[in-house]
Amino acid sequence: MNLRDEAEKTIRAWNAYEIARGADPVIDFDCIPTTEETEPASDRLTVYRQLRELRTRASGPLAVRLDADIAYLGAVLGERLPLADYVRATQGCDTAGWPDDYVTARGAEARTALNALGIGWGPTTGDDLTEAEEPIPAETAAEAIRQAADLYEPAVRKLTGADAPYTLTIETAEVDAYWAFWLDGAGDQVRLRLNLPNARFTKVSARQFALHEVLGHGLQSVSISAHATDDVAWPRLLAVHAPYQVMLEGLAQAIPLFVAQDDPILTARVRLDHYAQLVRAELHQTINDGANPADCADHARTRIPWWTDKVIADQLTDRSTDPSLRSYLWAYPAGIDWFAALADADAKVIAEVFHAAYRAPLTPPDLAALWPEGPAIGGP
């Protein structure tokens, strides 16, 4: 058994252990599904020691992935690295953040896009945008997402060169968590879950999440699985604490800018999401620097006046106390900022990035190598 296969075996046993104890799985997408039953690891500390031993023999992409696993499991076991060290080990990028004037400028872009739709900026902006996006009943959301995926699939396949087939299953869930939509799967099987308490279904959100979840995460993961041969150096088990998430989440959030430029309300939503993610990044930094939660909330509300105390409180909690989210949620602002900038790049560069991203999981250094002139990932 080669070293990568040893690592995959260890990660599978760790994943089985977490599932057996009712915790969140470690594997988010399995690029090499197997029918063999996996024996759960005995405990987390044993896995931690195994990962560290593997790391002493690893190099290249395997070493990068093992660093992420070790840092994340260390955090689960109680270790609390400084934010910059933790995110660099797990997400593969820095946490420099974005200057105030840059965040303000992205907010101005969002306001301009909303104003063009007749939507003002204030305490009711969120509700006004939802109304403009045309709400639909929850029971029709799954079919609306499927129809939108069918509509955009040819354009996404042309952009990415992806030719792998997939089977999509859509389920509903009721979970007290930050997410409204979540996609996972194995091989060519893709599962999309709709978290009913958090999801607000509209005609626009159906198009957005068809692109984000189904044709972003789903088709991308299936396409990567199709290229996950025995020759690849990276572990073929994707996880949200690993340094591919900046690419995965950035691409999924920004893809309407590449294939739906003629949809002003959808692109306005992306511009607003870009700004909101930068504000979330400010909260991510300040709460981990020991700031007062009330001061963080006051700042957030000056940026986005329709955010409620509950929304802000959940953001602060997730980004400071949860070992997975303290890492993973940084991928959203880092990713969308880079891919939103890529939308204005040369067409050849765009094609090279998207083709590469649908063949292997790319780290932030991989993205920077494909587009050296791009912005610093994680902030300047």
C-alpha positions as CSV (number, residue, x, y, z in Angstrom):
1,M,0.0,0.0,0.0
2,N,1.4,3.4,-1.0
3,L,1.5,6.3,1.4
4,R,-1.5,8.1,-0.2
5,D,-3.6,4.9,0.2
6,E,-2.5,4.6,3.8
7,A,-3.7,8.2,4.4
8,E,-7.0,7.4,2.7
9,K,-7.4,4.4,4.9
10,T,-6.8,6.4,8.0
11,I,-9.2,9.2,6.9
12,R,-11.9,6.6,6.2
13,A,-11.5,5.0,9.6
14,W,-11.6,8.5,11.2
15,N,-14.8,9.3,9.2
16,A,-16.4,6.1,10.3
17,Y,-15.6,6.8,13.9
18,E,-17.2,10.3,13.8
19,I,-20.3,9.0,12.1
20,A,-20.6,6.1,14.7
21,R,-20.6,8.6,17.5
22,G,-23.2,10.9,15.9
23,A,-20.7,13.7,14.9
24,D,-20.3,15.3,11.5
25,P,-18.6,13.2,8.9
26,V,-15.0,14.0,7.9
27,I,-15.5,13.1,4.3
28,D,-17.6,15.6,2.3
29,F,-17.3,14.0,-1.1
30,D,-15.8,10.5,-1.8
31,C,-14.1,10.5,-5.1
32,I,-13.3,6.8,-4.9
33,P,-16.3,5.1,-3.3
34,T,-15.9,1.5,-2.1
35,T,-18.4,-1.2,-1.2
36,E,-16.0,-2.5,1.5
37,E,-17.0,-1.9,5.1
38,T,-14.7,0.5,7.0
39,E,-13.8,-0.4,10.5
40,P,-14.1,2.8,12.7
41,A,-11.0,4.1,14.4
42,S,-10.8,3.4,18.1
43,D,-10.6,7.1,19.1
44,R,-9.6,10.5,17.9
45,L,-6.2,10.6,19.6
46,T,-5.2,7.4,17.9
47,V,-6.1,8.9,14.5
48,Y,-4.2,12.1,15.4
49,R,-1.0,10.1,16.1
50,Q,-1.5,8.1,12.9
51,L,-1.8,11.3,10.9
52,R,1.3,12.8,12.4
53,E,3.3,9.6,11.7
54,L,2.1,9.7,8.1
55,R,3.1,13.3,7.8
56,T,6.7,12.5,8.7
57,R,6.9,10.4,5.4
58,A,4.8,12.7,3.2
59,S,5.6,15.4,0.7
60,G,3.8,17.4,-2.0
61,P,0.0,17.4,-2.1
62,L,-0.3,14.6,0.4
63,A,1.7,16.6,3.0
64,V,-0.5,19.6,2.4
65,R,-3.6,17.6,3.0
66,L,-2.2,15.9,6.1
67,D,-1.2,19.2,7.6
68,A,-4.9,20.2,7.3
69,D,-6.1,17.0,8.9
70,I,-3.7,17.3,11.7
71,A,-4.6,21.0,12.4
72,Y,-8.3,20.3,12.3
73,L,-8.2,17.2,14.4
74,G,-5.9,19.0,16.8
75,A,-8.6,21.7,17.2
76,V,-11.3,19.1,17.8
77,L,-9.1,17.7,20.5
78,G,-8.8,21.2,22.1
79,E,-5.8,22.8,20.5
80,R,-6.4,26.5,19.6
81,L,-3.9,27.8,17.2
82,P,-3.9,31.5,16.3
83,L,-6.4,32.1,13.5
84,A,-3.7,32.9,10.9
85,D,-1.8,29.7,11.6
86,Y,-5.0,27.6,11.7
87,V,-6.5,28.8,8.5
88,R,-3.1,28.6,6.7
89,A,-2.8,25.0,7.7
90,T,-6.4,24.0,6.9
91,Q,-7.5,26.4,4.0
92,G,-4.1,27.0,2.6
93,C,-4.3,30.8,2.6
94,D,-3.7,33.8,4.8
95,T,-6.1,35.8,6.9
96,A,-4.8,39.3,6.1
97,G,-8.3,40.4,5.4
98,W,-9.4,43.4,3.3
99,P,-8.9,47.1,3.9
100,D,-11.9,49.1,5.0
101,D,-12.0,51.1,1.8
102,Y,-12.0,47.9,-0.3
103,V,-14.9,46.5,1.6
104,T,-16.8,49.8,1.3
105,A,-16.1,49.8,-2.4
106,R,-17.6,46.3,-2.8
107,G,-20.6,47.5,-0.8
108,A,-21.0,50.4,-3.2
109,E,-21.0,47.9,-6.1
110,A,-23.7,45.9,-4.4
111,R,-25.8,49.1,-3.8
112,T,-25.5,50.1,-7.4
113,A,-26.7,46.7,-8.6
114,L,-29.6,46.8,-6.2
115,N,-30.6,50.4,-7.1
116,A,-30.8,49.3,-10.7
117,L,-33.5,46.9,-9.6
118,G,-35.3,49.6,-7.7
119,I,-34.2,48.2,-4.3
120,G,-32.9,50.6,-1.6
121,W,-30.4,50.1,1.1
122,G,-31.6,49.8,4.7
123,P,-33.2,47.6,7.3
124,T,-35.6,46.0,4.8
125,T,-33.2,45.4,2.0
126,G,-33.0,41.7,2.6
127,D,-36.8,41.3,2.5
128,D,-37.1,43.6,-0.4
129,L,-34.6,41.6,-2.4
130,T,-36.4,38.3,-1.6
131,E,-39.7,39.8,-2.8
132,A,-38.1,40.9,-6.0
133,E,-36.7,37.5,-6.5
134,E,-40.2,36.1,-6.6
135,P,-40.8,33.7,-3.6
136,I,-42.0,30.1,-4.4
137,P,-43.5,27.5,-2.1
138,A,-40.9,25.2,-0.5
139,E,-42.5,22.1,-2.0
140,T,-41.7,23.4,-5.5
141,A,-38.1,24.3,-4.8
142,A,-36.6,20.9,-5.7
143,E,-38.1,20.9,-9.2
144,A,-37.2,24.5,-9.8
145,I,-33.6,23.8,-8.9
146,R,-33.6,20.8,-11.3
147,Q,-35.1,22.9,-14.1
148,A,-32.5,25.6,-13.6
149,A,-29.7,23.1,-13.5
150,D,-30.9,21.7,-16.9
151,L,-31.0,25.2,-18.3
152,Y,-27.4,26.2,-17.3
153,E,-25.7,22.8,-17.6
154,P,-24.7,23.2,-21.3
155,A,-23.0,26.6,-20.5
156,V,-21.2,25.2,-17.5
157,R,-20.0,22.2,-19.3
158,K,-18.7,24.4,-22.2
159,L,-16.9,26.7,-19.7
160,T,-15.3,23.8,-17.8
161,G,-14.9,21.1,-20.3
162,A,-16.6,18.7,-17.9
163,D,-18.2,15.6,-19.6
164,A,-18.8,13.4,-16.5
165,P,-22.4,12.2,-16.0
166,Y,-24.1,12.5,-12.6
167,T,-27.2,11.4,-10.7
168,L,-28.8,14.1,-8.5
169,T,-30.9,13.4,-5.4
170,I,-32.6,16.3,-3.6
171,E,-33.7,15.8,0.1
172,T,-35.0,18.2,2.7
173,A,-33.7,18.5,6.3
174,E,-34.4,20.6,9.4
175,V,-31.1,21.3,11.1
176,D,-30.1,24.0,13.5
177,A,-27.0,25.1,11.5
178,Y,-25.8,28.0,9.4
179,W,-26.4,26.4,6.0
180,A,-29.5,26.5,3.8
181,F,-28.2,24.2,1.1
182,W,-25.6,21.4,1.4
183,L,-24.2,19.1,-1.2
184,D,-22.2,15.9,-0.7
185,G,-21.9,12.6,-2.5
186,A,-19.6,9.9,-3.9
187,G,-18.4,9.0,-7.3
188,D,-21.1,10.1,-9.8
189,Q,-23.8,10.3,-7.1
190,V,-24.7,13.8,-5.9
191,R,-27.0,14.6,-2.9
192,L,-28.4,18.1,-2.4
193,R,-30.1,18.8,1.0
194,L,-32.4,21.8,1.5
195,N,-32.4,23.0,5.2
196,L,-36.0,24.2,5.4
197,P,-35.6,26.4,8.5
198,N,-32.9,28.5,6.9
199,A,-33.9,28.4,3.2
200,R,-36.0,31.1,1.6
201,F,-37.1,29.8,-1.8
202,T,-37.4,32.1,-4.8
203,K,-37.1,31.8,-8.5
204,V,-33.7,33.5,-8.3
205,S,-32.4,31.4,-5.5
206,A,-33.4,28.3,-7.5
207,R,-31.2,29.5,-10.3
208,Q,-28.4,30.5,-7.9
209,F,-28.3,27.2,-6.1
210,A,-28.6,25.2,-9.3
211,L,-25.4,26.9,-10.3
212,H,-23.8,26.9,-6.9
213,E,-24.7,23.4,-5.6
214,V,-25.5,21.2,-8.6
215,L,-23.3,22.6,-11.4
216,G,-20.7,24.1,-9.1
217,H,-20.1,21.6,-6.3
218,G,-21.9,18.6,-7.8
219,L,-20.7,18.5,-11.4
220,Q,-17.3,19.7,-10.2
221,S,-16.9,16.9,-7.6
222,V,-18.1,14.3,-10.1
223,S,-15.7,15.5,-12.7
224,I,-12.8,15.4,-10.2
225,S,-13.9,11.9,-9.3
226,A,-13.7,10.9,-12.9
227,H,-10.1,12.0,-12.9
228,A,-9.2,10.5,-9.5
229,T,-7.0,7.7,-10.9
230,D,-4.4,5.7,-9.0
231,D,-1.8,8.1,-10.4
232,V,-3.0,11.3,-8.6
233,A,-0.9,12.4,-5.6
234,W,-3.8,14.0,-3.6
235,P,-6.0,12.0,-1.2
236,R,-9.3,11.4,-3.1
237,L,-11.5,12.1,-0.1
238,L,-12.6,15.8,0.0
239,A,-13.3,17.5,3.3
240,V,-14.4,21.0,4.2
241,H,-11.3,21.5,6.5
242,A,-8.9,20.8,3.6
243,P,-7.3,23.5,1.4
244,Y,-9.5,22.9,-1.6
245,Q,-12.5,24.8,-0.2
246,V,-11.3,28.3,-1.3
247,M,-11.5,27.0,-4.9
248,L,-14.7,25.0,-4.4
249,E,-16.7,27.7,-2.5
250,G,-15.2,30.6,-4.5
251,L,-16.1,29.1,-7.9
252,A,-19.6,28.0,-6.7
253,Q,-20.5,31.5,-5.4
254,A,-19.2,33.4,-8.4
255,I,-20.1,31.2,-11.3
256,P,-23.2,33.3,-12.3
257,L,-20.7,36.0,-13.2
258,F,-19.4,33.7,-15.9
259,V,-22.5,32.0,-17.3
260,A,-25.4,34.2,-16.3
261,Q,-24.2,37.7,-17.0
262,D,-27.5,38.6,-18.7
263,D,-29.4,37.9,-15.4
264,P,-29.3,41.3,-13.6
265,I,-31.0,40.2,-10.4
266,L,-28.9,37.0,-10.1
267,T,-25.7,38.9,-10.6
268,A,-26.9,41.6,-8.1
269,R,-27.3,38.8,-5.6
270,V,-23.7,37.7,-6.3
271,R,-22.4,41.3,-5.8
272,L,-24.3,41.5,-2.5
273,D,-23.0,38.1,-1.4
274,H,-19.4,39.2,-2.2
275,Y,-19.8,42.2,0.0
276,A,-21.5,40.3,2.8
277,Q,-18.7,37.7,2.8
278,L,-16.2,40.4,3.2
279,V,-18.2,41.7,6.2
280,R,-18.3,38.2,7.6
281,A,-14.5,38.1,7.2
282,E,-14.2,41.2,9.4
283,L,-16.3,39.5,12.1
284,H,-14.2,36.3,11.7
285,Q,-11.0,38.3,12.3
286,T,-12.2,40.5,15.1
287,I,-13.9,37.9,17.2
288,N,-10.9,35.7,17.0
289,D,-8.7,38.7,18.0
290,G,-10.7,38.9,21.3
291,A,-13.1,41.8,20.4
292,N,-16.2,42.5,22.3
293,P,-19.2,40.7,20.7
294,A,-21.4,43.7,21.1
295,D,-18.9,45.9,19.3
296,C,-18.6,43.4,16.5
297,A,-22.4,43.4,16.1
298,D,-22.5,47.2,16.0
299,H,-19.9,47.2,13.3
300,A,-21.7,44.5,11.3
301,R,-25.0,46.4,11.5
302,T,-23.4,49.6,10.1
303,R,-22.2,47.5,7.2
304,I,-25.4,45.5,6.6
305,P,-28.4,47.1,8.4
306,W,-30.9,44.3,7.9
307,W,-28.8,41.7,9.8
308,T,-30.5,40.7,13.0
309,D,-28.9,40.0,16.4
310,K,-29.6,36.3,15.8
311,V,-27.8,36.3,12.4
312,I,-24.8,38.2,13.8
313,A,-24.7,36.0,17.0
314,D,-24.6,32.9,15.0
315,Q,-21.8,34.3,12.8
316,L,-19.7,35.1,15.8
317,T,-20.3,31.7,17.4
318,D,-19.6,29.7,14.3
319,R,-16.4,31.5,13.4
320,S,-14.9,31.4,16.8
321,T,-16.0,28.3,18.7
322,D,-16.6,25.6,16.1
323,P,-13.3,23.9,15.0
324,S,-14.7,23.2,11.5
325,L,-16.4,26.5,10.8
326,R,-13.5,28.5,12.3
327,S,-11.5,27.1,9.3
328,Y,-14.1,26.5,6.6
329,L,-16.1,29.7,6.7
330,W,-13.0,31.7,5.8
331,A,-13.0,29.9,2.4
332,Y,-16.2,31.8,1.4
333,P,-14.8,35.4,1.5
334,A,-11.3,34.3,0.3
335,G,-12.9,32.3,-2.6
336,I,-15.5,34.7,-3.8
337,D,-13.2,37.7,-3.8
338,W,-10.7,35.8,-6.0
339,F,-13.2,34.4,-8.5
340,A,-15.2,37.7,-8.7
341,A,-11.9,39.3,-9.8
342,L,-11.3,36.5,-12.2
343,A,-14.5,37.3,-14.0
344,D,-12.7,40.4,-15.4
345,A,-9.6,38.5,-16.5
346,D,-8.6,37.4,-20.0
347,A,-10.8,34.7,-21.4
348,K,-7.8,32.4,-21.8
349,V,-7.0,32.6,-18.1
350,I,-10.6,32.0,-17.2
351,A,-10.7,28.9,-19.4
352,E,-7.5,27.5,-17.9
353,V,-8.7,28.0,-14.3
354,F,-12.1,26.4,-14.9
355,H,-10.8,23.5,-16.9
356,A,-8.2,22.8,-14.1
357,A,-10.7,23.2,-11.4
358,Y,-13.0,20.5,-12.8
359,R,-10.1,18.0,-13.0
360,A,-8.4,18.2,-9.6
361,P,-8.9,19.9,-6.3
362,L,-6.9,23.1,-6.4
363,T,-5.3,24.8,-3.4
364,P,-4.8,28.6,-3.2
365,P,-1.2,28.3,-4.3
366,D,-2.5,26.3,-7.3
367,L,-4.9,29.1,-8.2
368,A,-2.2,31.7,-7.8
369,A,0.0,29.8,-10.2
370,L,-2.7,29.7,-12.8
371,W,-3.3,33.5,-12.5
372,P,-0.3,35.2,-11.0
373,E,-1.8,38.6,-11.6
374,G,-4.8,37.8,-9.5
375,P,-5.5,39.3,-6.1
376,A,-3.9,37.9,-2.9
377,I,-6.1,35.1,-1.6
378,G,-7.3,35.9,1.9
379,G,-6.7,39.6,1.5
380,P,-3.7,41.8,0.6
